[in-house]
Amino acid sequence: MAGMNPAEKWTPEANQGGLGDAAAHFGELEEILLHSDKMRVAVAKIVEQKVSAANFGQMKVAATPYEAMKIIALNIHQQLERKVTVENSG
């Protein structure tokens, strides 16, 4: 999204890096999140509670810290997507 005209709506095609870039950056994000005390606590709580799909997206159970991080990353992505949609609709 960097370098895009703020008036442009984001589309998957606009992300020229595609999923390969996203996967590469997830590794960076994972490293940052693992060093965050709040994130470690959040991941531990999700794993401990094995939360349902109704609360955290499409995954039925977060059985491992990695799955919990994927759920958190998905939630962050959805929040950012909503923010971009709101900004672009106005």
WOHUVEN-V754851 format. One record per backbone hydrogen bond with DSSP energy under -0.5 kcal/mol. CO is the residue of the C=O (numbers start at 1). NH is the residue of the N-H. E is the energy in kcal/mol with one decimal. If there is no record, write none. Layout:
# WOHUVEN-V754851
CO&NH&E ; CO&NH&E
This chain:
# WOHUVEN-V754851
1&4&-1.9 ; 5&8&-1.9 ; 11&14&-1.0 ; 11&15&-0.8 ; 12&15&-0.9 ; 14&16&-1.6 ; 15&18&-1.4 ; 17&21&-1.0 ; 18&22&-1.6 ; 19&23&-2.9 ; 20&24&-2.1 ; 21&25&-2.7 ; 22&26&-1.9 ; 23&27&-1.3 ; 24&28&-1.0 ; 25&29&-2.9 ; 26&30&-3.3 ; 27&31&-1.9 ; 28&32&-2.2 ; 29&33&-3.1 ; 30&34&-2.4 ; 31&35&-0.7 ; 32&35&-0.9 ; 33&36&-1.7 ; 35&37&-0.6 ; 36&40&-2.4 ; 37&41&-2.1 ; 38&42&-2.6 ; 39&43&-3.2 ; 40&44&-2.3 ; 41&45&-2.5 ; 42&46&-2.5 ; 43&47&-2.7 ; 44&48&-2.6 ; 45&49&-2.7 ; 46&50&-2.0 ; 46&51&-0.8 ; 52&55&-1.2 ; 52&56&-1.6 ; 56&59&-0.7 ; 61&63&-1.0 ; 64&68&-2.3 ; 65&69&-2.4 ; 66&70&-2.1 ; 67&71&-2.1 ; 68&72&-2.4 ; 69&73&-2.9 ; 70&74&-2.4 ; 71&75&-2.4 ; 72&76&-2.4 ; 73&77&-2.7 ; 74&78&-2.6 ; 75&79&-2.2 ; 76&80&-2.5 ; 77&81&-2.7 ; 78&82&-2.3 ; 79&83&-2.1 ; 80&84&-2.5 ; 81&85&-2.4 ; 82&86&-2.6 ; 83&87&-2.6 ; 84&88&-2.5 ; 85&89&-1.5 ; 86&90&-0.9
